[in-house]
Each structure stands twice: as C-alpha cells, then as structure tokens.
Amino acid sequence: MADIPDKLVVPDYIMENIIDGLGTHKAKLLKSSIAEGAGVLPSVSKDLPEFFTEVAVVLNDYQTRLNINPADRITICEEGPPTPLTTQVISYKLKKRAPGAVSPARPGISSSADIRHEWVPRCRYIIEEDNKPNTKTFVMGQFFDNMIEFTCWARTNKAANSTALLFQDLINNYRFYFKLKGFSEVIFHERLEDIQMDTETSGNTLKGRPMMFHVRTDRTFSITENVLRDIVINLGISN
C-alpha cells in the first residue's frame, strides 16, 4: 500500500498530539498518577449509551451549521423508522461487540488471526489523594470494539443517498470531537446493500441506506485499596 503523503499525515499528527496534550493536562489537574504517554483521553472514557447521545448532539450541530430548517432536520432513533415518516430518520443498532484489539490490526478489516484482544479489564491508572495517604484508587478499564449499523431512511432514493453521504461526512468532520469526548476511535467501515421497507409513505416504500461504523469504547470502573482488602478478608482468602 502506498505511503500517505506528508501533507495529509502532518495535520492529523498535529491534531492527535493536541488531543493527547489536553488529556495529559487534565490528568495533572485531577492529580492522578497517570504514566507519561498513557494516552488518556481529555474526557472520562465513555461507552455506547453516551456515544449514541453524542451522535444526536453532533447531528443537530452539523445541520445548524448547514442552516437546515428545524422542521426538515434529520432525526436519529434506536428503533426502526416511524410511520408515517414525516422527515428523514437515521436508525441505529449494535451488530457486534467484542473485547478490544490491542494489536495494530483493525477489527472487521484484518484477519482474525492477526488480532490480539484485551480479554479482561486492566488497571488504566492509580489515583492517590494527599488527604488519604494509605488509600489508592485503581481505575480499571477494558476496551471494546463495536460494529454499529446506522441506516438512513427517506421516501426517495435521492434523499436516502444524500443523507447517507451527509452522515458519513458528519462522522469524519466530528471524529476529533468524539475523541475529545472520551471515545477512543470512530471509523467508517463500509456501506451495505441498499434496502427498502414495505411500509408505504405517500405511495412510496421507504428507502434505506445501511452503513457500518467501527466505534472503540473503553468501559471503566474504579475500586479502592480498602475495598480490595475487605473483599479478601470477608471471603476468607487471605493468607
């Protein structure tokens, strides 16, 4: 595969460093003992429910920037398209969720034999508070690779195609926003075969344009040293 031209690599590299810098700065403000170069995101890591909320937020912001009339705006929903369909809708559903890859290979693209996974939660970092010298808080996390299907619904093929391209551009334009909000990666994977729904709207069947996106999330939780000690004692497994 040909190398990416420097003029395309450099701006992306600069943006990645800005994001990493913001994350390190926030970590210092929180006084957490995060290892140098740990790649901590500027916001607390988030999982799928928060991702879908953020998609709705950026979809509204994107349409505001395009000066789209509120009555004509595309909406997003978890279920299938409502009937009757009064405006264009994007539905979503989770197609696959697996422990995150820890190798350079991309899930759904590279051979499964080339992919190593983070099968169990690991310690992301340790928080030590000045007023609690004998207590540590271990922040645990496990990466997940999620394949999500977004389907753009409209009453005509032209409108469905237009919405699909708009949504793909939206995800690309807001990719760094998602990373700043705590999502490790959001990547367009592929567009699937066009579909249609039998429900008729104004004499036409609904036209659907399904697309797959790879979303990498980090599900985190914390546990303190005292809690770990109590579990060991209460379960009678201490030496």
C-alpha positions in Angstrom: 0.0 0.0 0.0 1.4 3.4 -0.9 2.5 5.8 1.8 0.2 8.6 2.8 1.5 12.0 1.6 3.2 14.1 4.2 0.7 17.0 3.7 -2.1 14.6 4.8 -0.2 13.0 7.7 1.2 16.1 9.4 -2.1 17.9 10.1 -3.6 14.6 11.5 -0.4 14.0 13.6 -0.6 17.5 15.0 -4.3 17.1 15.9 -3.5 13.8 17.7 -0.8 15.5 19.7 -3.1 18.3 20.7 -5.7 15.8 21.9 -3.1 13.8 23.9 -1.8 17.1 25.3 -5.2 18.1 26.5 -5.6 14.7 28.1 -2.3 14.9 30.0 -3.1 18.4 31.1 -6.5 17.4 32.5 -4.9 14.4 34.3 -2.5 16.7 36.0 -5.4 18.9 37.1 -7.0 15.9 38.6 -3.8 15.0 40.4 -3.9 11.4 39.2 -0.7 9.4 38.9 -1.1 8.6 35.2 2.0 7.3 33.5 3.7 9.5 30.9 2.4 8.7 27.4 -0.5 6.6 28.7 -2.8 8.1 26.0 -5.5 9.2 28.5 -8.4 11.0 26.8 -9.4 14.5 27.8 -12.8 13.3 29.0 -13.7 10.3 31.1 -13.9 7.3 28.8 -17.4 6.5 27.7 -19.3 3.5 26.4 -22.1 3.0 23.8 -25.1 4.8 25.5 -23.1 8.0 25.7 -21.9 7.6 22.1 -25.4 7.5 20.7 -26.2 10.6 22.7 -23.2 12.4 21.3 -24.2 11.4 17.7 -27.6 13.1 18.2 -25.8 16.2 19.5 -23.4 16.4 16.6 -26.1 15.7 14.1 -28.1 18.7 15.3 -25.0 20.9 15.4 -24.0 19.8 11.9 -27.4 20.7 10.5 -27.4 24.0 12.3 -24.1 24.8 10.6 -25.7 23.9 7.2 -28.6 26.2 8.0 -31.2 23.4 7.6 -34.7 24.3 8.7 -35.6 22.7 12.1 -38.8 21.2 10.6 -36.7 19.5 7.8 -33.9 18.2 10.0 -32.8 14.6 10.1 -33.5 12.9 13.4 -32.0 9.8 15.0 -33.7 6.9 16.7 -32.9 3.5 18.2 -35.9 1.7 16.7 -36.9 1.4 13.1 -38.2 4.5 11.2 -41.6 5.8 12.5 -44.7 5.5 10.3 -45.8 7.7 8.8 -42.4 9.1 8.0 -42.6 12.9 8.2 -38.9 13.7 7.9 -35.7 11.8 7.2 -34.5 9.4 10.0 -31.3 7.6 10.9 -31.8 4.4 12.9 -29.0 2.5 14.7 -28.4 -0.9 16.1 -25.4 -2.8 17.5 -24.3 -5.6 15.2 -21.2 -6.8 17.1 -19.3 -6.1 20.3 -16.1 -7.8 21.3 -13.1 -7.2 23.6 -10.9 -4.6 22.1 -8.0 -5.3 19.8 -4.6 -4.5 21.3 -2.7 -5.0 18.1 -2.4 -2.7 15.1 -4.9 -4.8 13.1 -8.4 -3.3 12.7 -11.4 -5.4 13.7 -13.6 -6.3 10.8 -10.8 -5.5 8.3 -7.8 -7.6 9.2 -7.7 -11.3 9.5 -8.9 -12.5 13.0 -5.6 -14.5 13.3 -3.7 -11.2 13.3 -5.7 -9.6 16.1 -4.9 -9.8 19.9 -7.6 -8.8 22.3 -7.9 -7.2 25.7 -9.9 -10.1 27.2 -10.1 -8.8 30.8 -10.1 -5.3 32.5 -6.7 -3.9 33.2 -5.5 -1.1 35.5 -5.5 2.1 33.5 -4.0 4.3 36.2 -3.9 4.8 40.0 -5.2 7.9 41.9 -3.6 8.8 45.1 -5.1 11.6 47.2 -3.0 13.7 49.5 -5.5 13.6 52.4 -5.7 9.7 52.2 -2.1 8.6 52.1 -2.9 4.9 52.7 -5.6 4.6 50.2 -5.2 4.1 46.4 -8.0 4.1 43.8 -7.4 1.8 40.9 -9.1 2.8 37.7 -9.8 -0.3 35.7 -10.8 -0.4 32.1 -11.5 -2.7 29.2 -11.5 -1.7 25.5 -14.4 -2.9 23.3 -14.6 -2.8 19.5 -18.2 -2.2 18.5 -19.6 -2.6 15.0 -22.7 -0.3 14.7 -25.1 -0.2 11.8 -26.6 3.2 11.0 -29.4 3.2 8.4 -30.5 6.4 6.7 -34.2 6.3 5.8 -36.1 8.5 3.3 -39.0 8.4 1.0 -36.9 8.6 -2.2 -33.7 7.1 -3.4 -32.2 10.5 -4.0 -32.9 11.7 -0.5 -31.6 8.5 1.1 -28.4 8.7 -0.8 -27.9 12.3 0.1 -28.5 11.6 3.8 -26.1 8.7 3.7 -23.3 10.9 2.3 -24.1 13.7 4.8 -23.9 11.3 7.7 -20.6 9.9 6.5 -19.2 13.4 6.2 -20.6 14.2 9.7 -18.7 11.4 11.4 -15.5 12.3 9.6 -15.8 16.0 10.4 -16.5 15.3 14.1 -14.0 12.5 14.6 -11.8 14.5 16.8 -14.8 15.8 18.8 -15.7 12.2 19.6 -12.1 11.5 20.8 -12.2 14.6 22.9 -15.5 13.4 24.5 -13.9 10.1 25.6 -14.3 7.7 22.6 -11.1 6.1 21.5 -11.9 5.9 17.8 -14.8 6.2 15.4 -14.2 4.9 11.8 -16.4 4.5 8.8 -16.2 0.8 7.8 -18.4 0.1 4.9 -21.7 0.9 3.2 -24.0 -2.1 2.8 -26.5 -3.0 0.1 -29.5 -0.7 -0.3 -32.7 -1.8 1.4 -36.3 -0.8 1.4 -39.2 -1.2 3.8 -42.7 -2.3 2.8 -44.4 0.4 4.8 -45.7 3.0 2.3 -45.3 6.7 2.7 -47.0 9.0 0.2 -47.3 6.0 -2.2 -43.6 5.1 -1.9 -41.8 2.4 0.1 -39.2 3.7 2.5 -35.6 3.6 1.1 -32.8 2.6 3.5 -29.0 3.1 3.2 -27.2 1.0 5.9 -23.6 1.8 6.9 -21.3 0.1 9.3 -19.0 2.1 11.7 -16.3 0.8 14.0 -16.6 2.5 17.4 -13.9 1.8 20.0 -15.0 2.4 23.6 -13.4 1.9 27.0 -15.7 0.6 29.8 -14.1 1.8 33.1 -14.8 1.3 36.8 -12.8 2.1 39.9 -12.1 0.1 43.1 -10.2 1.3 46.2 -7.4 -0.4 48.0 -9.7 -0.6 51.1 -12.4 -2.4 49.2 -10.0 -4.9 47.8 -8.7 -5.6 51.3 -12.3 -6.0 52.6 -13.1 -8.5 49.8 -10.1 -10.6 50.7 -10.9 -10.6 54.4 -14.6 -11.1 54.0 -14.2 -14.0 51.6 -11.6 -15.6 53.8 -9.0 -16.0 51.2 -6.2 -14.1 52.9 -3.1 -15.9 54.0 
